[in-house]
């Protein structure tokens, strides 16, 4: 059994009780049902004839099989009746290569990752093996009034040679935002820097692109009090620190920013709360202090200017919860939102990342010790809230998590250690050990919605020896808090009708309705005639039936 399969077995055997499966109609309250409309779906865009083989013409594919590279709705924003979104291609492969150091090609019924054997890596020496499955991202525009969906990507690639090169070198449109008639997309460059793209929100016209060389990643734009802010990371992948930028541009000069926050770790998500910004962060590559761990930061009062750069306060970090000093370095924080006088946030855990760090630091000699190392380094997402952040009256509550977690002591092994927090409502992952990300949050119709990544479907691809997971748990989750005084309730735990949607990467409110963008990297699942749903991103509108 390979390492990933052993992890899968360990998680299955050591999982907390799973949340009961629910139908898509289960809602934020007992009498709420939802209608679900599929507004857009990634289509096959390449033909695959085998690892390392040239890509035959198509689709349609006279040779090989259809492949859908576009995997994530990675950036999503609404302006009026228009919904804009940017994609990321083969993101599962890119994460495996860049984050986990996996470069051995793999192919199964669900997906292929060619890494250095891909034609892209073979023909472009600037593409490292770990990112060999990169493909140019796309920008899409959906008009909710007419129901039309338009691919705007060609407008970038035909605008100029520089714009085309910048699009080809972008690892994904990871962030999207809008203000004053401009729509902005941002994503990390394959080479270095942060690539930005701008469109006119009224006419839909492409305005140009630019690279910000000082930054290496961006995840979230946020409009607050008439200004637009962007959370960024510094260095490759954002692993050397972070910042918050304020947009000072317009239609004629759409790429003007000023730094209004300097953070020791990259900014991940942003929320507006009681006149301030709140940022969640992801740990630096080699954190040397608690401030460089995943944490929650509060800004000075808005509006923010250059003079506020060093005025941010860390209100919380994962060292106050995670007892293992190596595992705490692999935490990220994800979605954050202001709701009911509290700030809510959740943690993120890339499967295997903590395991690899432990294996490198404390190599084990026996099979039993190796299995224990794999099993005890897994974490499901925990969900938190706080108020009066950074003040003497600050309160922090664990809503879903663990009262104890396993920690390793050299010479003594693993033992349960108190986290110092007792969950108010339930276990990590909303009771599902495979819910490893709290990905996004949004307030709509009086409720707080929370999305997850759930990697349980991936287990069956890891090894034939891995124990099977429950198909009722396959697919990402959408949960909702009906009020600040009640636990979350499941809206959908099946990937919004497609269990290959292992993540709900984005959600944007429209009154009581929600636009949701999924993460689905199953690039070989393209046969509409079989009994398995299709791979590739989906754009979905979820509307309460009473709306």
N, C-alpha and C positions, 0 to 999 in steps of 0.2 A: 504494500500500500504506500503510495507516495505521500509527501508531507501534507499536501492540501487535503488528501483523503483522510489522513489520520486526524487532521484538525476537524474535518466534518464529523468523523466518528466521535471525537471527543466532545464536540458541541452537542451532538444528538444525545449522547449518554449523560452529559452533565447539564442539560438545558433545564431552565426553570419551566414551570407549567406554562403551556402555550395558551394564548388567548383563544377563546372559542371562536370558530369560524362564523362569519356573519354574511348575510346576503348584501349585495350592493345597495339595497333599499334601507338597510339599518341606518339610523341617522342621529343627528345631534340631540333629538328628543324622540320619545317613543312614537310620536305621531307624525314625524317628518319623513317623507320619502323624496327621492331625487330622480330626476331624469338625466340621462347621460347621453351626450351627443359627441360623436367622433368627428372633429372638424378637419383633421389632417393626419396623414400617416406617411412616414418615409417609404419610398419605393425602391426596388432594386436599381442599382446604378453601376454595377460592374458584374463581370462574369468570372467565376472562379473555377480553374481547371486543375488545381492541385498546388500544394505548397511549393513555392519557388518557380512555378510555371508562369509564362506570359499570360496576360489576361486576354482571352478571346474577345472579339468584337461583341457589342451588345450592352445591355439587353435590348430585345430578346436574345437569348443565348443559344446559338446553334451548337456551340461546344461549351462544355462545362455547365455550371449551374448558376442561377442568379444569386447575387450577393447584395445586401443592403448595408452600406457603410455608415450612413448617418444614424447615430445611435441615441443621442441625447437632445432634448430641448434644454439647452444649457443656459440661455439667457432669455427672459420673457418679460415684456412690459406692455401695458395697455395705454393708449392715448385716444380718448373719445371712443368711437366705435371701432377703432383699429387695434389689433393685437399684433405686435411685432415679436419675432423670436429668432434666435440664432442657435445653430446646432453644433454638436461635436461628433466626430466620426470615430468609430471603433474605440470608444473611450475605455472599455474594459481592457483591451489590449495595451493601450497607452499607460493605464494605471499599473497593470501587471509589470510592464517593462520599466517604467520610470520610478515607481514607488517600491516595488518588490524585487527588482533586479532580475526578473524572469525574461530570458531571451530565447528559450528553446521553443521552436514552433509547435503549435498544437492545433489539431482539427478534430471536431466531433460533429454530431448531428446538428448542434446548435450554433456553433461559431468556429471561426478560424482566426488565429493570430499568427501571422507569418514572421513578424519581427524582422531580423536581418535578411531573411529569404524573400521578402516582398520585392516586387519590381521597383517600388518607390525607393527602398533602401539600396538596392543594387545599382540603380541608375543615378542616384544623387548621393555623393560621398558626404554631404553635409548632414544627412539623416542618420542618426545613430541607430544601431540595431534595436535598442529598447523602444524606439518610436517608429519603427519601420511600417507600422500599419496606419500612419497618419494619412489623412486625406483632407483636402480643403473643406472648411466648414461652409455652411450656407446661412443666408438670411432670408426669412420669409415674412410676408405680410398677409394677415387675414382680416378681411373686412366683415364685421359682424352684421352689418346691415344687408349686404348683398350676398354674403356667404362665400365670396371668392377667396381663394388662397393663391398667392403669387410668390414665386421664387425670385427674389431680388438679387441673387448672387451674381448673375451675369452682368448686371450693371456695375458691379465692382471690378470684375475681371476684364471688362472691356473699356473701363474709364481711362486707364493708362497702364503702361508697363509696370510702374512702381506699385500701383494699387493691386494689380494682378499678382505680383511677387509677394506683396504683403498678405494677401488672402491665402496664397498657397502655403505660406510659412506660419500661419496661425493654427495653433493646436485646437482651437475651438472658440466659439463666441460665448464666453463664460459669463459675461455680465451684460445687462441691458438696462438702459435708463432713458428718461425723456424729460425735457423742460424747455419752455419758450420756443416750441415749434421745432425742436431738434431731437432726433432719436440717436442714441449712441450705443455702440456695441464695443466690448473689449475682451481680449483674450491673450494668453501668453504666446510669445513668438517661439518658433522652433529653434531659433538661433539665440537671440537675447532680446530683452525688452518686452514691452507691452504694446500690442497692436490695437489701435482704435479705428473705428469706422463710423461715419456719420451720415444720416439721412434727414431730409426735410420731412417733418411729421405731417405736413399739410399736403404737399404735392407728391410725396414718396420719392423724390429725386435723391440720388446719391450725391453727397456733398464732398466726399474725399476720405482719405485715411492718413494716419500718422503713427509713428512708433515713438513711445516714451522710453528711452533707453535706461532710465534710472530705476524702472520697475520691471517685475518679472511675472506678475500675476494680478488678476482682478476677478472678484466674485460677485460683487453687489454694488449697484447704484441705489441711492435713496433720495427722493425729493422730500424736503422738509422746510417749512416756513419760507417758501419761495426760492429755495436754493437746491441745487443738486450736488450730492456728495458721492464719492467713490472710494470704496475700501480696496487697498492694493497690498501686494507683497513685494519685497525687495529681493533681488537676486533670482537665480534659477528656481522656478516653481514657487517663488515667494518665500523661500526658506531662510532668508537672512534678516528678516525683520519686516516691519509694515508701516503703513501710513494711511491717513485719510485725506483725500483731496477734495477741494471745492471747485466745481466747474464755474469758470468765469467767461465762457465762450458765448457764441451766438451763431446764426446761420452762416455768416461770412467768415467767422473764425471759430470753428467748432471744437478746437482742440486746446483751449486755454484752461489751465488749472492752476490752483495755488494750494500748497500743502497747509492743512489746518490741524493735522494731528500726526505726531510721531510716536509709533508704537514699537515695543521691543519684538513683537511677533506680527505676522501678516494678518491684516483685517480680513475677515471672512464674510460676515453678514452685518447689516446695520438696521437699527430701529430708532424711531423717534419716540421719546418718552418724557413727558412733563418738561418740555423746553430744552431737552438735551438729546444728543445722540448716544446710543449704546452700541458698542461694537463687540462682536465675538471674534476670537482669534484662534489660529492654528499654531502649534508650537514651532519654533525654529528648528533647523536641522540638528543642532546640537545645543539644546537649552542649558544654560549655565546658571540660571536664576529662575525663581518662580515667575517673574514677570515675563519670561520668554516661553513659559508653558501656555497651553490653551487656557484662555481666560475671558473675562467680561470686563470691558472698559467703558467708563462714562466720560463724556466730554464736558467742557465748560458750557455755560448757557449759550444758546444760539442767538444771533448768527455767529458763525465761526470765521475767524480771520487768521492771518499768519501769526499773530501774537498769541494765539491759543495752541500752537503746535505742541508745546511741552506741558500743557495744562490738563491732560487726560489722567484719570485715576483708575487704577485696577481695583475692581470691586470684589472679584472672586477669581480663583484659578483651580485647576483640577487637583493640585497637591493637597487641597483641603478635603478631598474625597478618596482619591486613588492611593492605596497604601504601598503599592509597589513602585519604587523609584525609577525603574526602567519603563514599565508600562505607562506611567504618567507622561513620559516624553513622547508617546505615540498618539495621545489624545488630540482630537480636533474638536472645535465647537462649530455648530452649524446654525440652524435657523434661530431667529430671535424676534420677539414681538412684544409690544406693549398691550396689555389687556387687563382690565379691571383694577387698575392701579398698581399692577405688578409688571415686571419684565420677565418674560418666559424665554428659556433657551434650552438646547439639548446638545448632547455630545455626539461625536462621530468616531468610528473605529474601522480602519481599513483592515479587512481580514488578513491575518498572517503577519502584519507589520510588527506587532509586539512580539510575536513568536520568533521572528527572524532576529530581532534585537537581542532577545534572551538567549537564543541559540549561539549567537556570536559572542556574547559576553560570558555565558556560563555553559559551555558545551558539556553534555551529559554522556556518561559511559554506558549506562544500561538502558535496555528497551523500556523498562518501567519508568525510569526517570525521564526519558525522552517523551514518553506519552504524557506524563504529568506536566512537563514543561509546555507541551502543546495545549493541553486541556486548560491549564490554569492561566494562560495568557490571553484567553478570549474574553471580550467584553461586548455586551449589548448596550444600546444607547440608553443613557439616563436623561431624565427631564427635570429641569429646575425652574425656580422662579425667585425673584428678589424684589425688594423695594427700598427706597431711600438709599440707593446705591452710592457708596463712597462716603456716606454720612455716619455720624456716631449712632444713629438710630437704624442703621441698615439691618434688614432681615433677609435671610436666605432659607429657602425650603426645598428639600428634595421631594419631588412628586412621584417619580417612578425611578427606582434604583435598588440598591442593595445595602442592607445594614452591615454586611461583612463582605470582603473580597479576598481572594487568595493573594498572598505576597510571598516572595522568595527571600530566604536568608541563606547566604553561602555557608555550607557545612551543616545546615539544619533542614534545608528543603522548604517545601511549601506549607503554609499554615493560614487559616482564616484570621483576618485582622479587621477590627471594627473600622468602618468608614467615618464614624462620627455623625452619621445621618440616618434617620429612619424614614423610609419613604411614606409619604402621606397617603398614596393611593394604590401602589402596586409595584411589581417587579420591573427590572430593566426591560426595555424593548416592548413596553406594554404587555409584558408576560410572554413575549416571543423572543427566544435567544438569538434568532437570525435577524431581527431588526437592529442593524448595526449603525444606522445613521438617523439622526433627526435632521432632515434635509432642509425643509422650509416651513415657515409659519406665516399665517395671514389671518386678519380679522375680517369676517363677513357675516352680515345678518345677525349680529350680536354674539356670534360664537368665535372661538379661536380654533383655527384648523392647523393641524400638524401633519406633515408628510414624512415618510420613512424610506429607507432602502432596506430591502429584505433579500438576503442572498441564499435563501433556502433552496430555490430551484437549481442553483449552480452546483449543488452538492452531487447530484446524480451524474454530472459530467466529470467529476474529479477522479473517480475510480469505481470499477464494478464492485469492489470490496467495501465501499462506503455504505453505511446503513441508509436506507431510504428515508426521505423526509416526507412529511404529510402533505399531499397535494392541496389540501384545504388551506395550508399556510403559504403556498406559493404566491408571489406577487407582492408589490409594495402596499403599504397601508396608508389610509387617510383617517385620522382621528379628529374629533372635535370636542373642545370644552364648551358646554352650553352656558357656563358662567364661571366666575372665579371661585365659586364655592362648591363646585362639583367636579368629580373625576371626568376624564375624557371618555367619550363614547365612540365606538367604531362606526365610521361611515362606510368604509370599504377596506377589506383586507385581502383583495384578490387582484391587485394591479389594475383596478378600474376596468375589469372585464377581460384583461389579457394578462395571464400570469407570467408571461415573459417580461412584462414591465416590472423589473426588479426595483425600480425607484420611481418616485414622483419627485422629479428634480425641481420643479417650479410650480408655483400657484400665484395667481393674480386675481383679486376680487373685482367684481362688477356688481355692486349692490349686494344682494344676497347670493348671487351666483359666483362661480369660480371658474377661471380658465386654468387648466393644469397641463403641464408638459412632462412627459415621462422620460425615463432612462431605460433603454431596451437595446442591449448590444448583441442580440442573438442574430448575427449577420448572415447566417445560412438558413434561417427559418423564413423562407420566401415562397413556400408552396401553399397556395390558398386551398388546394384540394385535399391536403392531409388533415389529420385530426389535432394538429398543434397550431396555435395562433402564430401570427407572423412577427418577425423581429423589426427593429427600427423604431424611432421616436413616434409618439402620438401626441396630438393636441386635442384636448377634451374639454368640453364645457359641462359643468355639473350645476344643475339648477334645482333648488327645492321645488317640489311639485306645487306648493302653495304660492310661488312667485309668479 
